[in-house]
Amino acid sequence: MKKAYDLALQHRHSGGLLNKAFQRAFNVAKHIRTETSIQRGSVSVGSVAVELAEKIFSTLKAGR
């Protein structure tokens, strides 16, 4: 979102109201990340898949 917003700013495709909305959204998102544990979990489907594979393969190795 930030990259898209920055690109819109560079090309002057955003107005005052939209700028205020984006700044507020970014501030709220930062507050949420700071004040909650929401960022502790996996951040992508790929990282979840890796965690699951590690659990499965370590279980298979233990069963040998």
C-alpha positions as CSV (number, residue, x, y, z in Angstrom):
1,M,0.0,0.0,0.0
2,K,2.8,2.4,0.9
3,K,4.5,1.9,-2.5
4,A,1.3,2.4,-4.4
5,Y,0.6,5.5,-2.3
6,D,4.1,6.9,-2.9
7,L,3.7,6.3,-6.6
8,A,0.4,8.2,-6.6
9,L,2.0,11.1,-4.8
10,Q,4.9,11.2,-7.2
11,H,2.5,11.5,-10.2
12,R,0.2,13.8,-8.3
13,H,-2.8,11.4,-8.6
14,S,-4.0,11.9,-5.0
15,G,-5.7,14.8,-3.4
16,G,-5.8,16.3,0.1
17,L,-8.7,14.1,1.3
18,L,-7.1,10.9,0.0
19,N,-3.7,11.9,1.5
20,K,-5.3,12.4,4.9
21,A,-7.0,9.1,4.7
22,F,-3.9,7.2,3.8
23,Q,-1.8,8.9,6.5
24,R,-4.5,8.1,9.1
25,A,-4.6,4.4,7.9
26,F,-0.8,4.1,8.1
27,N,-0.8,5.6,11.6
28,V,-3.6,3.3,12.8
29,A,-1.8,0.2,11.3
30,K,1.4,1.2,13.0
31,H,-0.4,1.6,16.3
32,I,-2.0,-1.8,15.9
33,R,1.3,-3.5,15.2
34,T,2.9,-1.8,18.1
35,E,0.2,-2.3,20.7
36,T,-0.9,-5.8,19.9
37,S,0.8,-9.1,19.1
38,I,-0.6,-9.3,15.6
39,Q,2.8,-9.3,14.0
40,R,4.0,-12.3,16.0
41,G,2.3,-14.8,13.7
42,S,3.4,-15.9,10.2
43,V,3.3,-13.2,7.6
44,S,2.8,-15.2,4.4
45,V,1.4,-18.5,3.1
46,G,4.9,-19.6,2.2
47,S,6.1,-19.2,5.8
48,V,3.2,-21.1,7.1
49,A,3.9,-23.9,4.6
50,V,7.6,-24.0,5.7
51,E,6.6,-24.3,9.3
52,L,4.2,-27.1,8.6
53,A,6.7,-29.0,6.5
54,E,9.3,-28.7,9.3
55,K,6.8,-30.2,11.7
56,I,5.8,-33.0,9.3
57,F,9.4,-33.9,8.3
58,S,10.7,-33.8,11.9
59,T,7.9,-36.2,12.8
60,L,8.8,-38.6,9.9
61,K,12.5,-38.6,11.0
62,A,11.6,-39.4,14.6
63,G,9.5,-42.4,13.4
64,R,12.4,-44.1,11.7
